[in-house]
């Protein structure tokens, strides 16, 4: 099993800013969980600004906040985010959240039972493939 996290900021400039902030936090060994926790109750798309991202980074324990803010607002991660978005598009992803389980695409925020069913189906396929080889 492999779990990948890729940027797919399709909801405008704030989504791009959040992706850059997430990358800047990850570069210092922290993932931006505080951003997701703060957004949990928000209807629609959060309209976070740089000050919000700095606050989230501080809550997450990012050690060098000055470096974080610089990288979250400059072009450090522009190319890697663009490549990640291109990769998602090449898989047929056109919205978030999205998951690819084996060969099955799962679109949207689905209940855990949906993922269990897809995983079980993919395991059956893999087992059948192994037997025929």
Order of alpha helices (4+ residues) and beta strands (2+ residues): alpha-alpha-alpha-alpha-alpha-beta-beta-alpha
